[in-house]
Amino acid sequence: MNQIELRDYQNASIDGLRANIKAGVRNQILLAPTGAGKTVLGAYLLHEAHGKGRRAIFVCDRISLVNQTSATLDHYGIPHGIMQAQHWRFKPWEKVQIASAATLARRGWPDADLIIVDECHAQVKDTIARIAKRDVITVGLTATPFSKGLGKIYDAMVAVTTTNKLIKSKFLVPFRVFAASEPDMTGAKVVGGEWTESEAADRAMPIIGDCVAEYLKHGENKKFIAFGCNVAHAAEMKRQFADAGVVCELYTYKEGDELRNETVEEFRKPDSYIRGLISVSALSKGFDVSDVEVIIMARPLKSSLAEHIQILGRGLRIHPGKESCLILDHAGNCMRFWDAMSEFFETGEVELDDGAKKEKTKPKPKERQATKCAICHHIHECAACPSCGHVPERKSGVQHVAGTLKEMIHTGDQVSLTQTLWPQLCHYAMGACGDDPVRAEKRALGMFKGMTGQWPVHANFSKVQRVKPTRETMNLIRRNQIAFSKRPK
């Protein structure tokens, strides 16, 4: 049996829950980011209840999470049963029970002194009806309490930390986002505020090849979870990954519980031959495999910020040797939700929706806006891309005309490049090499070839009239210096 040792913010969360209970609150929410240890906090509450001889039930959002929760309770030596047909752990006499919301809706609720509802933002109708009686102390666990009407069910919320604080404290890993391509969702059919699965799949299908290519480019054969639009889209992703030599497995309703459990058991192994799991939404909530280092978003979301945060959070858990999480966004979700996501990750401020109509408030002005690097597709808020060093040109009221350095490089105009870029590189190289003309010429030639892919024509270093580099040229020099420093050794 392992003792439950809580971190400081987890202890503060327990203190907040206790204070609300003493104040007479029956239903409350514990808000904690994905990876903050909500299941461990739930186990702590169950352990306390069991120690006092009280009955408690842990309600999972879906059947697939029942065994994962049971394993956590086993780890801490908490006796429990599982309410599920023909489950080997069916022990109705145990004071602590685990069940899925669907099972409870079919079989009925046991007597309890404490109800813990995991992923409480999902709002299952039968669960809502049970806890709305307010005759049992209820704690809802969630990382995304944005659902409409949640404030009608829960009367208080405890929130003591944020995603950014946990990243800073190294309880979560930082993440990087690359968004090379995305489907055009203009005019796509919308039902219930979201694009339909079939419409999204039709538009996302042509860029599956980009998902594979970007993983091969950035993923370094690390474990990943990919999210598709529907089963057909997910199956096609698996096929194209297989053609590229990457072993993946599907995790959808079509595989069945037994096969999915076997797949997850293999995927959890540190040396698993399975590199990726591909799902639609079954893995977006509660699924915990800490050595996943890549998340592939191939499912466009129109308005579901909660689903987006849940998906991203599958890769933020810490693991030995894991330094960061790579997000490959082929759905446009990160740019779509960037402002709301960034504010929530920083402040964690949420007002539970009570169903009342809210007045629209003006968005707070931001010092920096999210941008996608035109060179490497990294999404960031910095002036220069932190991945490749590219500095975008400043926008101005001056009308743009053809003939910029960027255009000359793009078109391969060797003569114009030699006339324009070569004198500037010679000036820079001479200063950088301490006025040593031999070294300076070699450096200038190398820089020119690295930037343009070709050599200058009829270039004479000793006779060229050197020109001080422009801002555009200096930006290009800095970008190539960063790219050179990041090259494989």
C-alpha positions as CSV (number, residue, x, y, z in Angstrom):
1,M,0.0,0.0,0.0
2,N,1.3,3.4,-1.0
3,Q,0.5,6.5,1.1
4,I,-1.3,9.4,-0.7
5,E,1.2,12.2,-0.5
6,L,-0.4,15.4,-1.8
7,R,1.4,18.4,-3.3
8,D,0.9,21.8,-1.8
9,Y,-1.8,22.9,-4.3
10,Q,-3.6,19.6,-3.8
11,N,-3.7,20.1,0.0
12,A,-5.0,23.6,-0.6
13,S,-7.7,22.1,-2.8
14,I,-8.8,19.6,-0.1
15,D,-8.9,22.5,2.4
16,G,-11.1,24.5,0.1
17,L,-13.5,21.6,-0.3
18,R,-13.7,21.1,3.5
19,A,-14.4,24.8,4.1
20,N,-17.3,24.7,1.6
21,I,-18.8,21.6,3.3
22,K,-18.6,23.2,6.7
23,A,-20.4,26.2,5.2
24,G,-23.2,23.9,4.1
25,V,-22.4,23.5,0.4
26,R,-23.6,20.1,-0.8
27,N,-22.6,20.1,-4.5
28,Q,-19.2,21.7,-5.5
29,I,-16.7,21.5,-8.2
30,L,-12.9,20.9,-7.9
31,L,-11.3,22.6,-10.9
32,A,-7.8,21.4,-11.6
33,P,-5.9,21.4,-14.9
34,T,-5.4,18.2,-16.9
35,G,-2.5,16.3,-15.2
36,A,-2.9,18.1,-11.9
37,G,-3.9,14.8,-10.2
38,K,-7.7,15.0,-10.0
39,T,-8.0,11.2,-9.7
40,V,-5.4,11.2,-6.9
41,L,-7.5,13.9,-5.1
42,G,-10.6,11.7,-5.7
43,A,-8.7,8.8,-4.2
44,Y,-7.8,10.8,-1.2
45,L,-11.4,11.7,-0.6
46,L,-12.5,8.1,-1.0
47,H,-9.7,7.0,1.4
48,E,-11.0,9.4,4.0
49,A,-14.6,8.2,3.6
50,H,-13.5,4.6,3.8
51,G,-11.5,5.2,7.0
52,K,-14.6,6.7,8.6
53,G,-16.8,3.8,7.6
54,R,-18.8,5.8,5.1
55,R,-20.1,4.8,1.7
56,A,-18.8,6.5,-1.4
57,I,-19.1,6.1,-5.2
58,F,-16.7,7.4,-7.9
59,V,-18.6,8.1,-11.1
60,C,-16.6,7.8,-14.4
61,D,-17.7,9.6,-17.5
62,R,-17.2,6.4,-19.6
63,I,-16.7,2.7,-19.1
64,S,-13.2,2.8,-20.5
65,L,-12.0,4.9,-17.5
66,V,-13.3,2.5,-14.9
67,N,-10.3,0.2,-14.9
68,Q,-7.9,3.1,-15.0
69,T,-9.5,4.6,-11.8
70,S,-9.6,1.1,-10.2
71,A,-5.8,0.8,-10.8
72,T,-5.3,4.1,-9.0
73,L,-7.3,2.9,-5.9
74,D,-5.3,-0.3,-6.0
75,H,-2.1,1.6,-6.0
76,Y,-3.1,3.3,-2.7
77,G,-4.6,0.2,-1.2
78,I,-8.2,1.4,-1.1
79,P,-10.7,-1.5,-1.0
80,H,-13.4,-1.1,-3.6
81,G,-15.9,-2.8,-5.9
82,I,-16.8,-2.1,-9.5
83,M,-20.5,-1.9,-10.6
84,Q,-20.3,-3.5,-14.1
85,A,-22.0,-6.6,-15.5
86,Q,-19.8,-9.7,-15.2
87,H,-16.8,-7.7,-14.0
88,W,-14.4,-9.8,-11.9
89,R,-14.4,-7.0,-9.3
90,F,-18.1,-6.9,-8.7
91,K,-18.2,-6.6,-4.9
92,P,-21.4,-4.8,-3.8
93,W,-20.5,-5.1,-0.1
94,E,-17.5,-2.8,-0.4
95,K,-18.1,0.7,0.9
96,V,-16.3,2.3,-2.0
97,Q,-17.7,1.6,-5.5
98,I,-16.6,2.7,-9.0
99,A,-19.1,2.9,-11.8
100,S,-19.7,4.5,-15.2
101,A,-22.5,7.0,-15.5
102,A,-24.1,4.8,-18.1
103,T,-24.1,1.8,-15.8
104,L,-25.7,3.8,-12.9
105,A,-28.4,5.0,-15.3
106,R,-29.3,1.4,-16.1
107,R,-28.7,-0.4,-12.7
108,G,-29.6,2.4,-10.3
109,W,-27.6,4.2,-7.7
110,P,-26.4,2.6,-4.5
111,D,-26.7,4.3,-1.1
112,A,-23.8,6.7,-0.6
113,D,-22.5,9.4,1.8
114,L,-20.2,10.9,-0.8
115,I,-20.5,11.1,-4.6
116,I,-17.4,12.0,-6.8
117,V,-18.3,12.8,-10.4
118,D,-15.3,12.7,-12.7
119,E,-15.4,14.9,-15.8
120,C,-18.5,16.6,-14.3
121,H,-18.7,19.1,-17.2
122,A,-20.1,16.2,-19.3
123,Q,-23.5,16.5,-17.5
124,V,-25.1,13.1,-17.9
125,K,-28.8,13.5,-17.4
126,D,-29.3,10.7,-14.9
127,T,-26.3,11.9,-12.9
128,I,-27.6,15.4,-12.8
129,A,-31.0,14.2,-11.6
130,R,-29.3,12.2,-8.8
131,I,-27.0,14.9,-7.4
132,A,-29.7,17.7,-7.9
133,K,-31.5,16.2,-4.8
134,R,-28.6,17.6,-2.7
135,D,-29.0,14.9,-0.1
136,V,-25.4,13.6,-0.5
137,I,-22.2,15.6,-0.5
138,T,-21.0,15.7,-4.1
139,V,-17.7,16.7,-5.6
140,G,-17.4,17.2,-9.3
141,L,-13.9,16.9,-10.9
142,T,-13.1,18.8,-14.1
143,A,-10.4,20.7,-16.0
144,T,-12.9,22.5,-18.2
145,P,-16.0,23.8,-16.3
146,F,-17.4,25.7,-19.3
147,S,-20.6,23.8,-19.9
148,K,-23.9,25.7,-20.0
149,G,-26.0,25.4,-16.9
150,L,-23.2,23.9,-14.7
151,G,-23.9,26.6,-12.1
152,K,-27.5,25.3,-11.7
153,I,-26.1,22.0,-10.4
154,Y,-23.1,23.0,-8.5
155,D,-23.1,25.7,-5.9
156,A,-19.4,26.5,-5.5
157,M,-16.1,25.8,-7.1
158,V,-12.6,25.4,-5.7
159,A,-9.7,26.4,-8.0
160,V,-6.2,26.9,-6.5
161,T,-3.8,26.6,-9.4
162,T,-3.6,27.0,-13.2
163,T,-2.0,25.3,-16.1
164,N,0.8,27.9,-16.5
165,K,1.6,27.7,-12.7
166,L,1.9,23.9,-13.0
167,I,4.2,24.2,-16.0
168,K,6.3,26.8,-14.2
169,S,6.5,24.5,-11.2
170,K,7.4,21.5,-13.5
171,F,4.3,19.5,-12.6
172,L,3.3,19.8,-16.2
173,V,5.5,20.0,-19.3
174,P,5.5,23.0,-21.6
175,F,4.1,22.6,-25.1
176,R,5.0,23.8,-28.6
177,V,2.5,24.1,-31.5
178,F,3.1,23.7,-35.2
179,A,0.3,24.2,-37.7
180,A,1.5,23.4,-41.2
181,S,-1.9,22.9,-42.8
182,E,-5.6,22.9,-42.0
183,P,-8.9,22.2,-43.9
184,D,-10.9,25.0,-45.3
185,M,-14.1,24.9,-43.2
186,T,-15.8,27.8,-45.0
187,G,-19.5,27.1,-45.4
188,A,-19.3,23.7,-43.6
189,K,-22.5,22.5,-42.1
190,V,-23.0,23.2,-38.4
191,V,-25.2,21.3,-36.0
192,G,-25.4,22.3,-32.3
193,G,-22.6,24.8,-32.7
194,E,-20.1,22.3,-34.2
195,W,-19.2,21.2,-37.7
196,T,-20.7,17.8,-38.5
197,E,-18.3,14.9,-38.3
198,S,-19.0,13.9,-41.9
199,E,-18.5,17.4,-43.3
200,A,-15.3,17.9,-41.2
201,A,-14.0,14.5,-42.4
202,D,-14.6,15.2,-46.1
203,R,-12.6,18.4,-45.8
204,A,-9.8,17.0,-43.6
205,M,-9.3,13.8,-45.5
206,P,-7.0,15.4,-48.2
207,I,-4.5,16.7,-45.7
208,I,-3.9,13.4,-43.8
209,G,-0.6,13.1,-45.7
210,D,0.5,16.3,-44.0
211,C,-0.3,14.8,-40.6
212,V,2.0,11.9,-41.4
213,A,4.7,14.1,-43.0
214,E,4.8,16.5,-40.1
215,Y,5.1,13.7,-37.5
216,L,8.0,12.2,-39.5
217,K,9.6,15.6,-39.6
218,H,9.1,16.6,-35.9
219,G,7.9,13.6,-34.0
220,E,11.1,11.6,-33.7
221,N,9.2,8.4,-33.4
222,K,7.7,9.5,-30.0
223,K,4.4,8.2,-28.7
224,F,1.4,10.2,-30.0
225,I,-2.3,10.4,-29.8
226,A,-4.2,11.6,-32.9
227,F,-7.8,12.8,-33.1
228,G,-9.7,12.4,-36.3
229,C,-13.2,13.6,-37.4
230,N,-14.9,10.2,-37.6
231,V,-14.1,6.5,-37.7
232,A,-13.5,6.5,-41.5
233,H,-11.1,9.5,-41.2
234,A,-9.3,7.8,-38.3
235,A,-9.0,4.5,-40.3
236,E,-7.5,6.4,-43.2
237,M,-5.0,8.1,-40.9
238,K,-4.0,4.7,-39.6
239,R,-3.5,3.4,-43.2
240,Q,-1.3,6.2,-44.2
241,F,0.8,6.1,-41.1
242,A,1.2,2.3,-41.7
243,D,2.4,3.0,-45.3
244,A,5.0,5.3,-43.8
245,G,6.2,2.5,-41.4
246,V,4.6,3.9,-38.2
247,V,2.6,1.4,-36.2
248,C,-0.7,2.8,-35.0
249,E,-3.9,1.4,-33.6
250,L,-7.5,2.7,-33.7
251,Y,-9.4,3.5,-30.4
252,T,-13.0,3.9,-31.4
253,Y,-16.4,2.3,-30.5
254,K,-16.0,-0.2,-33.4
255,E,-13.0,-2.0,-31.8
256,G,-15.0,-3.1,-28.7
257,D,-14.0,-3.0,-25.1
258,E,-11.8,-6.1,-25.1
259,L,-9.6,-5.1,-28.0
260,R,-9.4,-1.5,-26.8
261,N,-8.2,-2.7,-23.4
262,E,-5.6,-4.9,-24.9
263,T,-4.4,-2.0,-27.1
264,V,-4.1,0.4,-24.2
265,E,-2.3,-2.2,-22.1
266,E,0.3,-2.5,-24.8
267,F,0.5,1.2,-25.5
268,R,1.2,1.9,-21.8
269,K,4.4,-0.2,-22.0
270,P,7.6,2.0,-22.1
271,D,8.9,-0.1,-25.0
272,S,5.6,-0.6,-26.8
273,Y,5.7,-1.3,-30.5
274,I,2.6,0.9,-30.9
275,R,3.7,4.5,-31.6
276,G,0.3,6.0,-31.8
277,L,-3.4,5.7,-30.9
278,I,-5.9,7.3,-33.2
279,S,-9.4,8.2,-31.9
280,V,-12.2,10.6,-32.5
281,S,-13.2,11.7,-29.0
282,A,-12.9,8.5,-26.8
283,L,-9.4,9.5,-25.6
284,S,-10.0,13.2,-25.1
285,K,-11.1,13.0,-21.5
286,G,-9.4,11.3,-18.6
287,F,-7.1,9.1,-20.6
288,D,-3.7,8.9,-18.9
289,V,-0.5,7.7,-20.6
290,S,2.2,10.0,-19.3
291,D,4.9,9.2,-21.9
292,V,2.8,10.5,-24.8
293,E,4.9,13.4,-26.2
294,V,3.0,14.3,-29.4
295,I,-0.6,15.3,-30.0
296,I,-2.0,15.4,-33.5
297,M,-5.1,17.5,-34.0
298,A,-6.8,16.5,-37.2
299,R,-10.4,17.2,-36.0
300,P,-11.6,20.8,-36.5
301,L,-13.6,22.2,-33.6
302,K,-15.7,25.3,-34.2
303,S,-16.7,26.3,-30.7
304,S,-15.8,23.6,-28.2
305,L,-13.0,25.2,-26.2
306,A,-13.4,22.5,-23.5
307,E,-12.8,19.7,-26.0
308,H,-9.8,21.5,-27.4
309,I,-8.2,22.0,-24.0
310,Q,-9.0,18.3,-23.1
311,I,-7.3,17.1,-26.3
312,L,-4.2,19.3,-25.7
313,G,-4.0,18.2,-22.1
314,R,-3.4,14.5,-23.1
315,G,0.2,15.3,-23.7
316,L,1.1,17.7,-20.8
317,R,1.7,15.1,-18.0
318,I,5.2,14.8,-16.7
319,H,7.3,11.7,-17.3
320,P,11.0,10.8,-16.8
321,G,13.0,12.2,-19.7
322,K,10.0,14.1,-21.2
323,E,10.9,17.7,-21.7
324,S,7.9,19.1,-23.6
325,C,4.8,18.2,-25.6
326,L,4.6,18.7,-29.4
327,I,1.2,19.8,-30.8
328,L,0.8,19.2,-34.5
329,D,-2.4,21.1,-35.3
330,H,-3.9,20.2,-38.7
331,A,-7.3,21.5,-37.7
332,G,-6.8,25.2,-37.0
333,N,-7.9,24.7,-33.4
334,C,-5.0,26.4,-31.7
335,M,-5.3,29.7,-33.6
336,R,-9.1,29.5,-33.3
337,F,-9.0,29.2,-29.5
338,W,-5.6,30.8,-28.7
339,D,-6.8,33.9,-26.8
340,A,-9.4,32.1,-24.7
341,M,-7.0,29.2,-24.0
342,S,-4.1,31.4,-23.1
343,E,-6.2,33.5,-20.7
344,F,-7.6,30.3,-19.0
345,F,-4.2,28.7,-18.7
346,E,-2.8,31.9,-17.1
347,T,-5.7,32.9,-14.8
348,G,-7.9,29.9,-14.4
349,E,-10.8,32.2,-13.9
350,V,-14.2,30.7,-14.7
351,E,-17.7,31.7,-13.7
352,L,-20.0,28.8,-13.6
353,D,-22.8,29.2,-16.1
354,D,-26.2,29.4,-14.3
355,G,-28.2,29.5,-17.5
356,A,-28.9,33.2,-17.3
357,K,-28.3,35.4,-20.4
358,K,-25.0,37.2,-20.0
359,E,-24.2,40.6,-21.5
360,K,-21.4,40.5,-24.0
361,T,-18.2,42.1,-22.7
362,K,-15.5,43.6,-24.8
363,P,-12.4,41.4,-25.1
364,K,-9.4,42.6,-23.1
365,P,-6.7,44.2,-25.3
366,K,-3.6,42.0,-25.7
367,E,0.0,43.2,-25.9
368,R,0.9,40.4,-28.3
369,Q,-1.2,38.4,-30.8
370,A,-0.7,34.8,-31.7
371,T,0.9,34.4,-35.1
372,K,2.0,31.5,-37.2
373,C,5.5,31.5,-38.5
374,A,5.6,31.7,-42.3
375,I,8.7,29.5,-42.5
376,C,8.3,26.7,-40.0
377,H,4.6,27.1,-39.0
378,H,5.3,27.4,-35.3
379,I,2.5,29.2,-33.4
380,H,3.8,31.8,-30.9
381,E,3.4,35.3,-29.5
382,C,7.0,36.5,-29.8
383,A,8.3,39.1,-32.2
384,A,10.7,36.5,-33.7
385,C,9.8,32.8,-34.1
386,P,11.4,30.9,-31.2
387,S,11.7,27.8,-33.3
388,C,13.5,29.0,-36.5
389,G,14.2,32.7,-35.7
390,H,12.2,34.1,-38.6
391,V,11.2,37.8,-38.0
392,P,8.1,38.8,-40.0
393,E,8.2,42.1,-41.8
394,R,6.5,45.0,-40.0
395,K,3.3,46.1,-41.6
396,S,3.1,49.7,-42.6
397,G,0.9,52.0,-44.6
398,V,3.4,52.0,-47.5
399,Q,2.1,50.2,-50.6
400,H,3.9,47.0,-51.3
401,V,5.8,46.7,-54.6
402,A,7.5,43.8,-56.2
403,G,11.2,43.4,-55.8
404,T,11.7,42.8,-52.0
405,L,14.6,40.6,-50.9
406,K,12.0,37.9,-49.9
407,E,10.5,37.9,-53.4
408,M,13.9,37.7,-55.0
409,I,14.9,34.7,-53.0
410,H,11.5,33.1,-53.7
411,T,11.8,33.6,-57.5
412,G,15.6,32.7,-57.5
413,D,16.6,36.0,-59.2
414,Q,20.3,35.4,-59.0
415,V,21.4,38.6,-60.7
416,S,19.2,40.8,-58.5
417,L,20.3,38.9,-55.4
418,T,23.9,39.4,-56.2
419,Q,23.4,43.1,-56.8
420,T,21.3,43.6,-53.7
421,L,22.1,41.0,-51.1
422,W,25.8,40.3,-51.8
423,P,27.1,43.8,-50.9
424,Q,25.2,43.7,-47.6
425,L,26.5,40.2,-46.6
426,C,30.1,41.3,-47.4
427,H,29.7,44.4,-45.1
428,Y,28.3,42.2,-42.3
429,A,30.9,39.4,-42.7
430,M,33.8,41.9,-42.7
431,G,32.7,43.3,-39.4
432,A,31.9,39.8,-37.9
433,C,35.3,38.5,-38.9
434,G,37.4,41.3,-37.5
435,D,38.3,42.8,-40.8
436,D,39.9,39.5,-42.0
437,P,39.1,39.5,-45.7
438,V,39.8,35.8,-46.3
439,R,37.5,34.7,-43.5
440,A,35.0,37.3,-44.4
441,E,34.7,36.2,-48.0
442,K,34.2,32.6,-47.0
443,R,31.5,33.6,-44.5
444,A,29.7,35.9,-47.0
445,L,29.7,33.1,-49.6
446,G,28.4,30.6,-47.1
447,M,25.7,33.0,-45.9
448,F,24.6,33.7,-49.5
449,K,24.4,30.1,-50.4
450,G,22.5,29.2,-47.2
451,M,19.9,32.0,-47.7
452,T,19.3,31.6,-51.5
453,G,20.4,28.1,-52.3
454,Q,22.9,29.3,-55.0
455,W,26.2,31.2,-55.3
456,P,26.4,34.9,-56.3
457,V,27.2,35.5,-60.0
458,H,30.5,37.2,-60.9
459,A,31.0,38.2,-57.3
460,N,34.3,39.8,-56.3
461,F,34.6,40.3,-52.6
462,S,37.7,42.6,-52.8
463,K,36.1,45.0,-55.3
464,V,32.5,45.0,-54.1
465,Q,31.2,48.3,-52.6
466,R,30.0,47.0,-49.3
467,V,26.6,48.3,-48.0
468,K,25.2,48.3,-44.5
469,P,22.5,45.5,-44.2
470,T,18.9,46.6,-44.2
471,R,16.4,45.6,-41.4
472,E,15.1,42.9,-43.8
473,T,18.5,41.5,-44.4
474,M,19.4,41.5,-40.7
475,N,16.2,39.6,-39.9
476,L,17.2,37.0,-42.5
477,I,20.7,36.7,-41.1
478,R,19.4,36.2,-37.6
479,R,16.9,33.6,-38.8
480,N,19.6,31.6,-40.5
481,Q,21.9,31.9,-37.5
482,I,19.2,30.4,-35.3
483,A,18.4,27.7,-37.8
484,F,22.2,26.8,-38.0
485,S,22.4,26.6,-34.3
486,K,19.5,24.2,-34.1
487,R,20.7,21.9,-36.9
488,P,21.3,18.2,-36.1
489,K,24.8,17.6,-34.8
